[in-house]
Amino acid sequence: MDEVMGKEHVVSFTEFLHELQKEWRFHQHGGTSYRQKTAELSLEVAHKVGSIVPFLESEVAKQTVSRLLPDLDHHRVEDVAKMLHVIAKELHMNATLSDEVKSYIQQKRQHRKPLSLVKK
């Protein structure tokens, strides 16, 4: 966790909340009621914590969700923690990639075949 704590300011909490809100809006338009509630609970937990740091590690995310929402069943805790963790890690990874790696990924994306053209 010490290693993660040093990277606290790589991604702002505001950015993290913004991505969670996008996820919530996405599920509001066609997502299952279960996923809608998971996104809602993820936002609730994030607001209570006020930091992205606890969600950068999967186990810490689970402990945090479980502590803040003790009435949730095990599966819901896992799902809320996973949503928070995946979004936090993706934001952190994107913020810390070198320009060379970003350029390489962009080139690969431009040259790949669309899925509709891939033979099955």
C-alpha positions in Angstrom: 0.0 0.0 0.0 2.9 2.4 0.6 3.7 2.3 -3.1 0.1 3.2 -3.9 0.0 6.0 -1.3 2.8 7.8 -3.0 0.8 8.0 -6.2 -2.3 9.5 -4.6 -2.2 12.7 -6.6 -1.7 11.1 -10.0 -5.4 11.0 -10.6 -7.7 13.5 -8.8 -10.6 12.5 -6.8 -12.7 14.7 -9.1 -11.7 12.7 -12.1 -12.5 9.5 -10.3 -16.0 10.8 -9.4 -16.5 11.9 -13.0 -15.8 8.4 -14.3 -18.1 6.8 -11.6 -20.8 9.2 -12.7 -20.3 8.3 -16.3 -20.6 4.6 -15.3 -23.8 5.3 -13.3 -25.4 7.2 -16.3 -24.4 4.4 -18.6 -26.3 1.9 -16.5 -29.3 4.2 -16.1 -29.9 3.8 -19.8 -30.3 0.1 -20.4 -28.4 -1.5 -17.6 -29.9 -4.1 -15.4 -31.4 -2.9 -12.1 -28.6 -4.8 -10.3 -25.9 -3.0 -12.2 -27.7 0.3 -11.7 -27.7 -0.2 -8.0 -24.0 -1.3 -8.0 -23.1 1.9 -9.8 -25.2 4.0 -7.3 -23.5 2.3 -4.3 -20.1 2.8 -5.9 -20.7 6.5 -6.0 -22.0 6.5 -2.5 -18.9 4.8 -1.2 -16.6 7.1 -3.2 -18.3 10.2 -1.8 -18.0 8.8 1.8 -14.2 8.0 1.3 -13.3 11.2 -0.6 -10.2 9.6 -2.1 -9.2 7.3 -4.9 -6.4 5.6 -3.0 -8.3 2.8 -1.2 -9.7 1.6 -4.5 -6.3 1.1 -6.2 -5.9 -2.2 -4.4 -8.6 -4.9 -4.7 -8.5 -6.1 -1.2 -8.5 -2.7 0.3 -11.5 -1.7 -1.9 -13.4 -4.8 -0.6 -12.6 -3.9 3.0 -13.6 -0.3 2.5 -17.0 -1.2 0.9 -17.7 -3.8 3.6 -16.9 -1.3 6.4 -19.0 1.5 4.9 -21.9 -0.6 3.8 -22.1 -3.4 6.4 -25.6 -4.5 5.4 -24.7 -5.5 1.9 -24.4 -9.2 1.1 -21.0 -10.6 0.1 -21.7 -10.6 -3.7 -22.8 -7.0 -3.7 -19.7 -6.0 -1.7 -17.6 -7.8 -4.3 -19.3 -6.1 -7.2 -19.2 -2.6 -5.8 -15.6 -3.0 -4.8 -14.7 -4.4 -8.3 -16.4 -1.4 -10.0 -14.5 1.0 -7.9 -11.2 -0.8 -8.3 -11.4 -1.3 -12.1 -12.2 2.4 -12.7 -9.5 3.6 -10.2 -6.9 1.3 -11.8 -7.8 2.3 -15.3 -7.5 6.0 -14.5 -4.3 5.4 -12.7 -2.8 3.3 -15.5 -3.8 5.9 -18.2 -2.3 8.7 -16.1 1.0 6.9 -15.6 1.7 5.5 -19.1 4.7 6.9 -20.8 4.1 8.9 -24.0 5.9 6.1 -25.9 3.5 3.5 -24.7 0.5 5.7 -25.4 1.8 6.3 -28.9 2.3 2.5 -29.4 -1.2 1.7 -28.2 -2.7 4.4 -30.5 -0.8 3.0 -33.5 -2.0 -0.5 -32.7 -5.6 0.7 -32.4 -5.5 2.4 -35.8 -4.1 -0.6 -37.6 -6.3 -3.4 -36.2 -9.2 -4.8 -38.2 -12.7 -4.0 -37.1 -14.3 -7.0 -35.4 -16.8 -7.3 -38.3 -14.0 -8.1 -40.6 -12.3 -10.7 -38.5 -12.9 -14.3 -39.7 -14.8 -16.6 -37.4 
